[in-house]
Amino acid sequence: RSEVKMMAMLIEQLKVEIKVYLRQPLYLLFSLLMPVFSFLFFGMMYGNVDYNGFSFFANYIPGFSVIILFASSVYNVGNQVVGDKEKGIYKRLSATPISLGRIMGVVVFKGFLLALLGFVIILLLAVFRFNVTLPNPVIYCVSYVVTIVYSLCLGFGAGILIDKLNTYSAAMMAFFMPMFILSDTTIPLSMMPGSFQKVAMINPLYHMTNVLRVAWDIERYSSDVKGFWFSMAFLVGLIIVAGIFVGIKWKKKK
């Protein structure tokens, strides 16, 4: 009975989180509507174009999936964690019987559901609007779920590291556009100046896009083995470094 009651409480809390999210149209626009409309726009313009020997959709479906990941996982989850910290919500909850881990877990799970929803919408549009065939649907879907978890860890970690909501929002707004442009998602990176291409090598969105493109079409791996493993190494290194800083900050807070 206690497990059933706990599950009912988690579901109710999740409903509240989703209702609060839907009341914030800016978040909805940024994390779901903008990527979907962008995908439709670019799909209608360039759907028949090849890029580096691969179709438009083999390149840009993984890219748009990554943009949804960043918006719903890194931006939204981190933004909520920082906002709740600044309001003292977690500090007050720590003095109650309510589990702080459960509260944060629901926030993260909401981000997971939103990222998954955006992903499903993109795939449905690709299949039914543009008649795209998914070459490796199982591998790609599993890889995307793993990438969601990775992005949620980054977003939650960023929320722990930053204490002021204004600072977090300003940083995300300042970094998002350069990260978006240099992600090789809408504008091919090969068309950009060499200096921009070098900067893209420290852009996590670019590396996540690389990994998901290989998951979409395994044949891409043989054409860029070094690039794939460099992206994997970068992403693993980034999460390790971020985890170290979060651990230090968490200990100081305690």
Solvent accessible surface area in square Angstrom, and as a share of the most:
residue,aa,sasa,rsa
1,R,253,0.93
2,S,88,0.57
3,E,143,0.64
4,V,111,0.64
5,K,137,0.58
6,M,91,0.40
7,M,111,0.49
8,A,51,0.39
9,M,81,0.36
10,L,47,0.23
11,I,80,0.41
12,E,97,0.44
13,Q,29,0.13
14,L,29,0.14
15,K,100,0.43
16,V,86,0.49
17,E,23,0.10
18,I,60,0.30
19,K,115,0.49
20,V,67,0.39
21,Y,5,0.02
22,L,103,0.51
23,R,180,0.66
24,Q,72,0.32
25,P,98,0.62
26,L,107,0.53
27,Y,35,0.13
28,L,46,0.23
29,L,89,0.44
30,F,24,0.10
31,S,0,0.00
32,L,12,0.06
33,L,73,0.36
34,M,66,0.30
35,P,2,0.01
36,V,17,0.10
37,F,126,0.52
38,S,26,0.17
39,F,0,0.00
40,L,37,0.19
41,F,110,0.46
42,F,44,0.18
43,G,2,0.02
44,M,117,0.52
45,M,99,0.44
46,Y,87,0.33
47,G,20,0.19
48,N,158,0.81
49,V,77,0.44
50,D,102,0.53
51,Y,35,0.13
52,N,111,0.57
53,G,73,0.71
54,F,37,0.15
55,S,53,0.34
56,F,7,0.03
57,F,16,0.07
58,A,8,0.06
59,N,1,0.00
60,Y,12,0.04
61,I,0,0.00
62,P,0,0.00
63,G,0,0.00
64,F,1,0.00
65,S,0,0.00
66,V,0,0.00
67,I,1,0.01
68,I,0,0.00
69,L,0,0.00
70,F,7,0.03
71,A,1,0.00
72,S,0,0.00
73,S,0,0.00
74,V,11,0.06
75,Y,9,0.04
76,N,7,0.04
77,V,1,0.01
78,G,0,0.00
79,N,10,0.05
80,Q,39,0.17
81,V,1,0.00
82,V,0,0.00
83,G,7,0.07
84,D,21,0.11
85,K,49,0.21
86,E,85,0.38
87,K,134,0.57
88,G,18,0.17
89,I,52,0.27
90,Y,15,0.06
91,K,159,0.68
92,R,151,0.55
93,L,30,0.15
94,S,77,0.49
95,A,92,0.72
96,T,58,0.34
97,P,144,0.91
98,I,69,0.35
99,S,59,0.38
100,L,47,0.23
101,G,52,0.50
102,R,44,0.16
103,I,25,0.13
104,M,17,0.08
105,G,37,0.36
106,V,10,0.05
107,V,1,0.00
108,V,37,0.21
109,F,97,0.40
110,K,13,0.05
111,G,0,0.00
112,F,38,0.16
113,L,59,0.29
114,L,16,0.08
115,A,0,0.00
116,L,54,0.27
117,L,87,0.43
118,G,0,0.00
119,F,7,0.03
120,V,65,0.37
121,I,53,0.27
122,I,0,0.00
123,L,22,0.11
124,L,91,0.45
125,L,39,0.19
126,A,0,0.00
127,V,54,0.31
128,F,159,0.66
129,R,117,0.43
130,F,33,0.14
131,N,129,0.66
132,V,20,0.12
133,T,116,0.68
134,L,34,0.17
135,P,67,0.42
136,N,37,0.19
137,P,61,0.39
138,V,112,0.64
139,I,84,0.43
140,Y,1,0.01
141,C,44,0.26
142,V,88,0.51
143,S,27,0.17
144,Y,0,0.00
145,V,56,0.32
146,V,94,0.54
147,T,14,0.08
148,I,0,0.00
149,V,76,0.44
150,Y,35,0.13
151,S,0,0.00
152,L,9,0.05
153,C,67,0.40
154,L,26,0.13
155,G,0,0.00
156,F,48,0.20
157,G,6,0.06
158,A,22,0.17
159,G,0,0.00
160,I,8,0.04
161,L,65,0.32
162,I,41,0.21
163,D,59,0.30
164,K,117,0.50
165,L,53,0.26
166,N,126,0.65
167,T,75,0.44
168,Y,0,0.00
169,S,32,0.20
170,A,63,0.49
171,A,27,0.21
172,M,25,0.11
173,M,101,0.45
174,A,67,0.52
175,F,122,0.51
176,F,12,0.05
177,M,104,0.46
178,P,65,0.41
179,M,34,0.15
180,F,37,0.16
181,I,60,0.30
182,L,17,0.08
183,S,0,0.00
184,D,11,0.05
185,T,0,0.00
186,T,19,0.11
187,I,78,0.40
188,P,24,0.15
189,L,13,0.06
190,S,71,0.46
191,M,145,0.65
192,M,21,0.09
193,P,80,0.50
194,G,45,0.43
195,S,67,0.43
196,F,97,0.41
197,Q,61,0.27
198,K,153,0.65
199,V,76,0.44
200,A,0,0.00
201,M,63,0.28
202,I,125,0.63
203,N,7,0.04
204,P,24,0.15
205,L,0,0.00
206,Y,30,0.11
207,H,1,0.00
208,M,3,0.01
209,T,0,0.00
210,N,24,0.12
211,V,24,0.14
212,L,1,0.00
213,R,6,0.02
214,V,12,0.07
215,A,6,0.05
216,W,8,0.03
217,D,26,0.14
218,I,78,0.40
219,E,131,0.59
220,R,28,0.10
221,Y,73,0.28
222,S,89,0.58
223,S,82,0.53
224,D,69,0.36
225,V,61,0.35
226,K,178,0.75
227,G,21,0.20
228,F,28,0.12
229,W,134,0.47
230,F,103,0.43
231,S,0,0.00
232,M,63,0.28
233,A,65,0.50
234,F,48,0.20
235,L,16,0.08
236,V,76,0.44
237,G,30,0.29
238,L,53,0.26
239,I,49,0.25
240,I,99,0.50
241,V,77,0.44
242,A,23,0.18
243,G,41,0.40
244,I,100,0.51
245,F,117,0.49
246,V,29,0.17
247,G,30,0.29
248,I,84,0.43
249,K,37,0.16
250,W,94,0.33
251,K,158,0.67
252,K,161,0.68
253,K,123,0.52
254,K,183,0.77
